[in-house]
Amino acid sequence: MSVAERGVERRARRRDHAAHLEDAISRAPGKSGAGGGTRTRTSLRTPHFECGAYASFATPARGSHPIALGGPEIKAGSDAPDFTALDNGLQPVKLSQARGKVIVLSAVPSLDTPVCDTETRKFNVEAGKLGGNVEVWTVSMDLPFAQKRWCGAAGVTAVKTLSDFRERSFAQNYGVLVKEGPLAGLTARAVFVVGKDGKVKHAEYVKEITTEPNYDAALAAAKQAAAG
């Protein structure tokens, strides 16, 4: 097989992976289908956290069980839990090592899906406007190799992509680890802003996994934290 043929095969595999994940998202609890495969977005209710150990998104659709999320609910004003994830070079990165900077943490299910792609590109554009004392970290369960490949293809240089696949400490500590259903093992969509003092300044658990977060709220919190 020639180099060109191998490249075509790799791209086809990535498209199949993205299509499979999008199909899983469409079939997850809380999703209802319309005719011809058209998905109807169903807004999820406010997350319900049980005993600080699990989060569940209660949905009215299809009579399904809530989607349980492992870990505690993180709220503005609380101490930001530490975690360790891997950068594109397989080197560990700890949140505590960034103390003194403002960190925007963007949790996404997978960079190989359209909404996560759009979200990370958006934060990449905005990150360049926030100044050197603010960093944007996108965290997912994608392998570091896949994240590096995606960043190269997308031209993303201002956002740091981190993989939580090894320890899952970010997903567990921030209450975004999907515990059941077709998306089990992935991270739910959420955005947190951690101030220079290590305190959480903003927290959003996105109610519908196929919608984007509130960029304006997160960016405003980051700017305010940087100015403080």
C-alpha positions as CSV (number, residue, x, y, z in Angstrom):
1,M,0.0,0.0,0.0
2,S,1.4,3.4,-1.0
3,V,1.8,6.3,1.3
4,A,-1.1,8.1,-0.4
5,E,-3.3,5.1,0.0
6,R,-2.5,4.7,3.7
7,G,-3.4,8.4,4.1
8,V,-6.7,7.9,2.5
9,E,-7.4,4.9,4.7
10,R,-6.5,6.8,7.9
11,R,-8.8,9.6,7.0
12,A,-11.6,7.2,6.3
13,R,-11.1,5.5,9.7
14,R,-11.3,8.9,11.4
15,R,-14.5,9.8,9.6
16,D,-16.0,6.4,10.6
17,H,-14.9,7.1,14.2
18,A,-16.5,10.5,14.2
19,A,-19.7,9.2,12.7
20,H,-19.9,6.3,15.2
21,L,-19.5,8.7,18.1
22,E,-22.1,11.1,16.8
23,D,-24.5,8.2,16.3
24,A,-23.8,7.2,20.0
25,I,-24.5,10.7,21.1
26,S,-27.8,10.8,19.2
27,R,-28.9,7.5,20.8
28,A,-27.8,8.4,24.3
29,P,-30.5,8.7,27.0
30,G,-32.4,12.0,26.6
31,K,-32.2,11.9,22.8
32,S,-35.3,11.4,20.7
33,G,-35.2,10.7,17.0
34,A,-37.3,12.3,14.2
35,G,-38.1,10.8,10.8
36,G,-35.3,10.2,8.4
37,G,-32.7,10.1,11.1
38,T,-33.0,13.7,12.0
39,R,-32.2,14.3,15.7
40,T,-34.4,16.3,17.9
41,R,-32.4,18.1,20.6
42,T,-33.9,17.5,24.0
43,S,-32.9,20.0,26.7
44,L,-31.8,18.2,29.9
45,R,-33.0,19.3,33.3
46,T,-30.7,20.6,36.0
47,P,-28.1,18.0,37.0
48,H,-28.9,16.1,40.2
49,F,-26.0,15.2,42.4
50,E,-26.4,12.3,44.8
51,C,-24.3,12.4,48.0
52,G,-21.5,14.2,46.2
53,A,-20.6,11.0,44.4
54,Y,-22.7,10.9,41.3
55,A,-24.3,13.4,38.9
56,S,-27.3,12.4,36.9
57,F,-28.9,14.3,34.0
58,A,-32.6,13.7,34.4
59,T,-34.3,13.7,31.0
60,P,-37.9,13.5,30.1
61,A,-37.4,11.8,26.7
62,R,-37.8,8.0,26.0
63,G,-38.4,7.2,29.7
64,S,-34.8,6.5,30.0
65,H,-32.6,6.4,33.1
66,P,-30.7,9.6,34.0
67,I,-27.1,9.7,32.8
68,A,-24.9,9.2,35.8
69,L,-21.7,11.2,36.1
70,G,-19.0,10.1,38.4
71,G,-17.6,12.7,40.9
72,P,-18.8,15.8,42.8
73,E,-20.5,18.9,41.6
74,I,-18.0,21.7,41.2
75,K,-19.4,25.2,42.1
76,A,-18.1,28.7,41.8
77,G,-16.3,29.7,45.0
78,S,-14.9,26.2,45.8
79,D,-11.3,25.1,45.6
80,A,-10.4,23.8,42.2
81,P,-9.5,20.1,42.5
82,D,-6.1,19.2,41.3
83,F,-5.7,16.6,38.5
84,T,-3.0,15.2,36.2
85,A,-3.5,14.7,32.5
86,L,-1.2,14.1,29.6
87,D,-0.1,16.6,27.0
88,N,0.5,15.8,23.3
89,G,4.0,14.6,24.1
90,L,2.8,12.2,26.8
91,Q,4.1,14.4,29.6
92,P,2.0,14.8,32.7
93,V,0.4,18.2,33.4
94,K,-1.0,19.1,36.8
95,L,-3.4,22.0,37.4
96,S,-1.5,22.9,40.6
97,Q,1.6,23.7,38.5
98,A,-0.3,26.5,36.9
99,R,-1.1,28.3,40.1
100,G,-0.9,32.1,39.6
101,K,-2.5,31.8,36.1
102,V,-6.2,31.8,35.1
103,I,-7.1,28.5,33.6
104,V,-10.2,27.9,31.4
105,L,-10.9,24.1,31.5
106,S,-13.1,23.0,28.6
107,A,-14.2,19.4,29.0
108,V,-15.4,17.7,25.7
109,P,-16.4,14.1,24.8
110,S,-14.1,13.9,21.7
111,L,-12.4,16.3,19.4
112,D,-13.4,14.1,16.5
113,T,-17.0,15.3,16.7
114,P,-18.4,18.5,15.2
115,V,-19.6,20.3,18.3
116,C,-16.3,19.6,20.2
117,D,-14.4,20.6,17.1
118,T,-16.3,23.9,16.9
119,E,-16.0,24.6,20.6
120,T,-12.2,24.1,20.6
121,R,-11.7,26.2,17.6
122,K,-13.8,28.9,19.1
123,F,-11.7,28.9,22.4
124,N,-8.6,28.9,20.3
125,V,-9.6,32.1,18.7
126,E,-10.6,33.7,22.0
127,A,-7.5,32.4,23.8
128,G,-5.3,34.7,21.8
129,K,-7.2,37.7,23.1
130,L,-7.1,36.9,26.8
131,G,-3.4,37.7,27.4
132,G,-0.5,35.6,28.6
133,N,-1.8,35.1,32.1
134,V,-4.8,33.1,30.9
135,E,-4.6,29.7,29.4
136,V,-7.3,27.5,27.9
137,W,-7.0,23.7,28.4
138,T,-9.3,21.4,26.5
139,V,-9.6,18.0,28.2
140,S,-11.0,14.8,26.7
141,M,-10.5,11.1,26.7
142,D,-8.9,11.2,23.2
143,L,-5.4,9.7,23.1
144,P,-2.6,12.3,23.1
145,F,-1.6,11.2,19.5
146,A,-5.2,11.9,18.3
147,Q,-5.2,15.3,20.0
148,K,-1.9,16.2,18.4
149,R,-3.1,15.1,15.0
150,W,-6.3,17.1,15.4
151,C,-4.5,20.3,16.5
152,G,-2.2,20.1,13.5
153,A,-5.1,19.6,11.1
154,A,-7.2,22.3,12.7
155,G,-4.3,24.8,13.1
156,V,-5.0,25.1,16.8
157,T,-2.0,26.5,18.7
158,A,-3.5,28.7,21.5
159,V,-5.4,26.0,23.3
160,K,-3.6,23.2,25.2
161,T,-5.2,19.9,24.6
162,L,-4.9,17.3,27.4
163,S,-5.8,13.6,27.5
164,D,-7.4,12.2,30.7
165,F,-7.4,8.6,29.4
166,R,-4.7,7.3,31.8
167,E,-5.8,8.4,35.3
168,R,-9.2,10.0,34.6
169,S,-8.5,12.2,37.5
170,F,-9.9,15.3,35.8
171,A,-13.2,13.6,34.9
172,Q,-13.6,12.1,38.3
173,N,-12.6,15.2,40.3
174,Y,-14.8,17.5,38.3
175,G,-17.9,15.3,38.1
176,V,-17.9,14.9,34.3
177,L,-17.1,11.2,33.8
178,V,-20.0,9.5,32.1
179,K,-20.7,6.3,34.0
180,E,-23.3,4.6,31.8
181,G,-24.9,4.2,28.4
182,P,-23.2,4.4,25.0
183,L,-21.0,7.4,26.1
184,A,-19.7,5.6,29.2
185,G,-16.1,6.5,29.8
186,L,-16.1,9.8,28.0
187,T,-16.2,13.2,29.5
188,A,-19.5,15.2,29.6
189,R,-19.4,18.8,28.2
190,A,-18.5,21.4,30.8
191,V,-16.5,24.5,31.3
192,F,-14.7,25.7,34.4
193,V,-12.7,28.8,35.1
194,V,-10.0,28.6,37.8
195,G,-8.6,31.8,39.2
196,K,-5.0,32.7,40.0
197,D,-5.8,31.8,43.6
198,G,-6.9,28.3,42.8
199,K,-10.6,29.0,43.3
200,V,-13.3,28.2,40.8
201,K,-14.7,31.4,39.3
202,H,-17.2,29.8,36.9
203,A,-18.7,26.4,36.4
204,E,-21.1,25.2,33.7
205,Y,-22.3,21.7,33.1
206,V,-23.8,21.9,29.6
207,K,-27.3,20.5,29.9
208,E,-27.4,19.1,26.3
209,I,-24.3,17.3,25.2
210,T,-24.8,18.3,21.5
211,T,-24.9,22.0,22.2
212,E,-22.0,24.4,22.8
213,P,-21.3,26.1,26.2
214,N,-21.9,29.7,27.2
215,Y,-18.7,31.2,25.8
216,D,-19.6,34.7,26.9
217,A,-20.0,33.7,30.5
218,A,-16.8,31.7,30.6
219,L,-14.7,34.4,28.9
220,A,-16.1,37.1,31.0
221,A,-15.2,35.1,34.2
222,A,-11.7,34.5,32.8
223,K,-11.2,38.2,32.1
224,Q,-12.5,39.3,35.5
225,A,-10.2,36.7,37.2
226,A,-7.2,37.9,35.3
227,A,-7.9,41.5,36.2
228,G,-8.3,40.7,39.9
